[in-house]
Amino acid sequence: GDGSEPLSNTVKELESQLRFIYEELAVEFEEKQENARKLQMSATHANNLSKRVKELRIAAKNSNKRFEALVEEIRCLAALKNAKELEQSIAECFKKLSKNGKSVGLKEGRREAVLGLDGGDQKAEEFNR
């Protein structure tokens, strides 16, 4: 030959090495993309968990308020001396507690109704019908 064969072999060898390097880079790039996707999923999951924790804290706080209202309502019932008033107030209390299957706390102005003031007797009578 004219000396071009060693040059041709060198070029083929370099092409082979470049192909190998390119394939390695392609695999590395795919792995980085996969890791970035997993990281994004983890960040989304962490964000969702954080939101859920916040919701549960609010729900716990609301449950605490309802429980405190129930305790206050029971204190009001315990203060009643008249048996008829007590019976009607207990019926009214039960009605509020079983509304929609949920505990319902004492709303503003409801203490008078429970105590039989402010038309509470009438409301309890309606409940007993």
PyRosetta script that sets phi, psi and omega in degrees:
from pyrosetta import init, pose_from_sequence

init()
pose = pose_from_sequence("GDGSEPLSNTVKELESQLRFIYEELAVEFEEKQENARKLQMSATHANNLSKRVKELRIAAKNSNKRFEALVEEIRCLAALKNAKELEQSIAECFKKLSKNGKSVGLKEGRREAVLGLDGGDQKAEEFNR")
pose.set_psi(1, -177.1)
pose.set_omega(1, -177.5)
pose.set_phi(2, -100.4)
pose.set_psi(2, 11.4)
pose.set_omega(2, 178.2)
pose.set_phi(3, 91.4)
pose.set_psi(3, 2.8)
pose.set_omega(3, -178.5)
pose.set_phi(4, -85.3)
pose.set_psi(4, -16.2)
pose.set_omega(4, -179.5)
pose.set_phi(5, -65.3)
pose.set_psi(5, -47.0)
pose.set_omega(5, 177.5)
pose.set_phi(6, -60.1)
pose.set_psi(6, -37.2)
pose.set_omega(6, 179.1)
pose.set_phi(7, -66.5)
pose.set_psi(7, -40.8)
pose.set_omega(7, 178.8)
pose.set_phi(8, -63.7)
pose.set_psi(8, -42.5)
pose.set_omega(8, 177.9)
pose.set_phi(9, -64.0)
pose.set_psi(9, -40.4)
pose.set_omega(9, 179.6)
pose.set_phi(10, -63.6)
pose.set_psi(10, -42.0)
pose.set_omega(10, 178.7)
pose.set_phi(11, -63.4)
pose.set_psi(11, -44.3)
pose.set_omega(11, 178.6)
pose.set_phi(12, -62.2)
pose.set_psi(12, -40.7)
pose.set_omega(12, 179.5)
pose.set_phi(13, -64.7)
pose.set_psi(13, -42.9)
pose.set_omega(13, 178.4)
pose.set_phi(14, -65.3)
pose.set_psi(14, -40.4)
pose.set_omega(14, 177.4)
pose.set_phi(15, -61.2)
pose.set_psi(15, -41.8)
pose.set_omega(15, 179.0)
pose.set_phi(16, -62.5)
pose.set_psi(16, -44.1)
pose.set_omega(16, 179.2)
pose.set_phi(17, -65.0)
pose.set_psi(17, -40.6)
pose.set_omega(17, 178.8)
pose.set_phi(18, -64.4)
pose.set_psi(18, -40.8)
pose.set_omega(18, 177.9)
pose.set_phi(19, -61.4)
pose.set_psi(19, -43.4)
pose.set_omega(19, 179.3)
pose.set_phi(20, -62.2)
pose.set_psi(20, -45.9)
pose.set_omega(20, 179.4)
pose.set_phi(21, -62.6)
pose.set_psi(21, -43.2)
pose.set_omega(21, 179.7)
pose.set_phi(22, -60.7)
pose.set_psi(22, -45.2)
pose.set_omega(22, 179.9)
pose.set_phi(23, -62.4)
pose.set_psi(23, -41.1)
pose.set_omega(23, 177.1)
pose.set_phi(24, -61.7)
pose.set_psi(24, -43.7)
pose.set_omega(24, 179.0)
pose.set_phi(25, -64.3)
pose.set_psi(25, -39.2)
pose.set_omega(25, 179.5)
pose.set_phi(26, -64.1)
pose.set_psi(26, -43.5)
pose.set_omega(26, 178.1)
pose.set_phi(27, -62.8)
pose.set_psi(27, -44.9)
pose.set_omega(27, 179.6)
pose.set_phi(28, -61.1)
pose.set_psi(28, -41.7)
pose.set_omega(28, 179.5)
pose.set_phi(29, -63.0)
pose.set_psi(29, -43.9)
pose.set_omega(29, 178.5)
pose.set_phi(30, -62.1)
pose.set_psi(30, -41.0)
pose.set_omega(30, 178.3)
pose.set_phi(31, -63.4)
pose.set_psi(31, -41.2)
pose.set_omega(31, 178.4)
pose.set_phi(32, -64.3)
pose.set_psi(32, -40.4)
pose.set_omega(32, 177.7)
pose.set_phi(33, -62.6)
pose.set_psi(33, -43.6)
pose.set_omega(33, 178.9)
pose.set_phi(34, -63.1)
pose.set_psi(34, -43.4)
pose.set_omega(34, 178.1)
pose.set_phi(35, -63.9)
pose.set_psi(35, -39.0)
pose.set_omega(35, 177.7)
pose.set_phi(36, -64.6)
pose.set_psi(36, -39.4)
pose.set_omega(36, 177.8)
pose.set_phi(37, -64.2)
pose.set_psi(37, -44.5)
pose.set_omega(37, 178.8)
pose.set_phi(38, -63.1)
pose.set_psi(38, -41.0)
pose.set_omega(38, 178.8)
pose.set_phi(39, -62.8)
pose.set_psi(39, -42.7)
pose.set_omega(39, 178.3)
pose.set_phi(40, -62.7)
pose.set_psi(40, -42.3)
pose.set_omega(40, 178.1)
pose.set_phi(41, -62.3)
pose.set_psi(41, -41.6)
pose.set_omega(41, 178.8)
pose.set_phi(42, -64.4)
pose.set_psi(42, -41.3)
pose.set_omega(42, 179.0)
pose.set_phi(43, -64.4)
pose.set_psi(43, -41.4)
pose.set_omega(43, 178.1)
pose.set_phi(44, -64.1)
pose.set_psi(44, -44.0)
pose.set_omega(44, 179.0)
pose.set_phi(45, -62.2)
pose.set_psi(45, -44.3)
pose.set_omega(45, 179.0)
pose.set_phi(46, -62.2)
pose.set_psi(46, -40.9)
pose.set_omega(46, 178.5)
pose.set_phi(47, -63.8)
pose.set_psi(47, -43.3)
pose.set_omega(47, 178.0)
pose.set_phi(48, -63.3)
pose.set_psi(48, -41.0)
pose.set_omega(48, 178.2)
pose.set_phi(49, -64.5)
pose.set_psi(49, -39.5)
pose.set_omega(49, 178.7)
pose.set_phi(50, -62.4)
pose.set_psi(50, -43.6)
pose.set_omega(50, 177.2)
pose.set_phi(51, -61.6)
pose.set_psi(51, -42.2)
pose.set_omega(51, -178.9)
pose.set_phi(52, -64.7)
pose.set_psi(52, -40.2)
pose.set_omega(52, 177.9)
pose.set_phi(53, -61.0)
pose.set_psi(53, -43.1)
pose.set_omega(53, 179.1)
pose.set_phi(54, -61.6)
pose.set_psi(54, -45.3)
pose.set_omega(54, 178.3)
pose.set_phi(55, -60.1)
pose.set_psi(55, -43.1)
pose.set_omega(55, -179.0)
pose.set_phi(56, -67.5)
pose.set_psi(56, -35.7)
pose.set_omega(56, 176.3)
pose.set_phi(57, -63.3)
pose.set_psi(57, -43.0)
pose.set_omega(57, 178.6)
pose.set_phi(58, -63.7)
pose.set_psi(58, -44.1)
pose.set_omega(58, 179.4)
pose.set_phi(59, -62.1)
pose.set_psi(59, -41.2)
pose.set_omega(59, 178.8)
pose.set_phi(60, -64.3)
pose.set_psi(60, -41.1)
pose.set_omega(60, 178.8)
pose.set_phi(61, -63.1)
pose.set_psi(61, -43.4)
pose.set_omega(61, 178.5)
pose.set_phi(62, -64.8)
pose.set_psi(62, -39.7)
pose.set_omega(62, 177.6)
pose.set_phi(63, -63.2)
pose.set_psi(63, -39.7)
pose.set_omega(63, 177.8)
pose.set_phi(64, -61.1)
pose.set_psi(64, -44.0)
pose.set_omega(64, 179.1)
pose.set_phi(65, -62.6)
pose.set_psi(65, -42.7)
pose.set_omega(65, 179.1)
pose.set_phi(66, -64.3)
pose.set_psi(66, -39.4)
pose.set_omega(66, 178.8)
pose.set_phi(67, -64.3)
pose.set_psi(67, -44.6)
pose.set_omega(67, 178.4)
pose.set_phi(68, -60.9)
pose.set_psi(68, -39.3)
pose.set_omega(68, 178.0)
pose.set_phi(69, -64.6)
pose.set_psi(69, -39.4)
pose.set_omega(69, 178.1)
pose.set_phi(70, -64.2)
pose.set_psi(70, -43.7)
pose.set_omega(70, 177.9)
pose.set_phi(71, -59.3)
pose.set_psi(71, -43.8)
pose.set_omega(71, 178.8)
pose.set_phi(72, -63.2)
pose.set_psi(72, -39.9)
pose.set_omega(72, 179.0)
pose.set_phi(73, -64.6)
pose.set_psi(73, -40.7)
pose.set_omega(73, 178.1)
pose.set_phi(74, -64.7)
pose.set_psi(74, -39.3)
pose.set_omega(74, 176.2)
pose.set_phi(75, -60.1)
pose.set_psi(75, -42.4)
pose.set_omega(75, 178.5)
pose.set_phi(76, -62.7)
pose.set_psi(76, -41.6)
pose.set_omega(76, 178.4)
pose.set_phi(77, -64.0)
pose.set_psi(77, -40.8)
pose.set_omega(77, -178.5)
pose.set_phi(78, -64.8)
pose.set_psi(78, -26.3)
pose.set_omega(78, -178.2)
pose.set_phi(79, -79.1)
pose.set_psi(79, -14.4)
pose.set_omega(79, -178.3)
pose.set_phi(80, -72.6)
pose.set_psi(80, 138.6)
pose.set_omega(80, -179.7)
pose.set_phi(81, -106.8)
pose.set_psi(81, -32.9)
pose.set_omega(81, -177.4)
pose.set_phi(82, -74.9)
pose.set_psi(82, 125.4)
pose.set_omega(82, -175.5)
pose.set_phi(83, -63.7)
pose.set_psi(83, -40.7)
pose.set_omega(83, -179.4)
pose.set_phi(84, -65.6)
pose.set_psi(84, -44.6)
pose.set_omega(84, 178.6)
pose.set_phi(85, -60.5)
pose.set_psi(85, -42.5)
pose.set_omega(85, -179.7)
pose.set_phi(86, -62.8)
pose.set_psi(86, -46.2)
pose.set_omega(86, -179.4)
pose.set_phi(87, -61.4)
pose.set_psi(87, -44.9)
pose.set_omega(87, -179.8)
pose.set_phi(88, -66.4)
pose.set_psi(88, -39.3)
pose.set_omega(88, -179.9)
pose.set_phi(89, -67.7)
pose.set_psi(89, -36.8)
pose.set_omega(89, 176.9)
pose.set_phi(90, -65.4)
pose.set_psi(90, -41.6)
pose.set_omega(90, 178.0)
pose.set_phi(91, -61.0)
pose.set_psi(91, -42.4)
pose.set_omega(91, 178.5)
pose.set_phi(92, -64.3)
pose.set_psi(92, -42.4)
pose.set_omega(92, 179.0)
pose.set_phi(93, -62.1)
pose.set_psi(93, -45.6)
pose.set_omega(93, 179.5)
pose.set_phi(94, -61.1)
pose.set_psi(94, -40.8)
pose.set_omega(94, 179.1)
pose.set_phi(95, -59.0)
pose.set_psi(95, -43.6)
pose.set_omega(95, 179.7)
pose.set_phi(96, -68.2)
pose.set_psi(96, -40.3)
pose.set_omega(96, -177.4)
pose.set_phi(97, -68.3)
pose.set_psi(97, -31.2)
pose.set_omega(97, -176.1)
pose.set_phi(98, -97.7)
pose.set_psi(98, 4.2)
pose.set_omega(98, 179.2)
pose.set_phi(99, -61.7)
pose.set_psi(99, 120.7)
pose.set_omega(99, 179.5)
pose.set_phi(100, 57.7)
pose.set_psi(100, 22.2)
pose.set_omega(100, 178.2)
pose.set_phi(101, 71.8)
pose.set_psi(101, 12.6)
pose.set_omega(101, -178.7)
pose.set_phi(102, -120.3)
pose.set_psi(102, 154.6)
pose.set_omega(102, 172.0)
pose.set_phi(103, -73.2)
pose.set_psi(103, 133.4)
pose.set_omega(103, 179.6)
pose.set_phi(104, -120.0)
pose.set_psi(104, 127.6)
pose.set_omega(104, -178.0)
pose.set_phi(105, -78.5)
pose.set_psi(105, 170.7)
pose.set_omega(105, 178.5)
pose.set_phi(106, -72.5)
pose.set_psi(106, 120.3)
pose.set_omega(106, 179.4)
pose.set_phi(107, -89.2)
pose.set_psi(107, 164.8)
pose.set_omega(107, 179.6)
pose.set_phi(108, -54.2)
pose.set_psi(108, 130.3)
pose.set_omega(108, 177.2)
pose.set_phi(109, 83.3)
pose.set_psi(109, -3.2)
pose.set_omega(109, -177.6)
pose.set_phi(110, -80.2)
pose.set_psi(110, -21.7)
pose.set_omega(110, -178.5)
pose.set_phi(111, -59.6)
pose.set_psi(111, -40.1)
pose.set_omega(111, 179.8)
pose.set_phi(112, -62.5)
pose.set_psi(112, -40.4)
pose.set_omega(112, 180.0)
pose.set_phi(113, -65.9)
pose.set_psi(113, -40.1)
pose.set_omega(113, 180.0)
pose.set_phi(114, -66.2)
pose.set_psi(114, -36.7)
pose.set_omega(114, -179.0)
pose.set_phi(115, -77.8)
pose.set_psi(115, -3.4)
pose.set_omega(115, 178.3)
pose.set_phi(116, 91.1)
pose.set_psi(116, 0.5)
pose.set_omega(116, 174.0)
pose.set_phi(117, -88.7)
pose.set_psi(117, 168.2)
pose.set_omega(117, 171.9)
pose.set_phi(118, 58.1)
pose.set_psi(118, 38.2)
pose.set_omega(118, 174.7)
pose.set_phi(119, 78.5)
pose.set_psi(119, 13.7)
pose.set_omega(119, -179.9)
pose.set_phi(120, -62.7)
pose.set_psi(120, -35.9)
pose.set_omega(120, 178.5)
pose.set_phi(121, -61.0)
pose.set_psi(121, -43.4)
pose.set_omega(121, -178.9)
pose.set_phi(122, -63.7)
pose.set_psi(122, -42.9)
pose.set_omega(122, -179.8)
pose.set_phi(123, -64.1)
pose.set_psi(123, -41.3)
pose.set_omega(123, 179.2)
pose.set_phi(124, -66.9)
pose.set_psi(124, -38.6)
pose.set_omega(124, 176.8)
pose.set_phi(125, -60.1)
pose.set_psi(125, -44.7)
pose.set_omega(125, 179.3)
pose.set_phi(126, -60.9)
pose.set_psi(126, -38.3)
pose.set_omega(126, -180.0)
pose.set_phi(127, -65.8)
pose.set_psi(127, -37.7)
pose.set_omega(127, -176.3)
pose.set_phi(128, -76.4)
pose.set_psi(128, -12.8)
pose.set_omega(128, -179.9)
pose.set_phi(129, -73.7)
pose.dump_pdb("model.pdb")
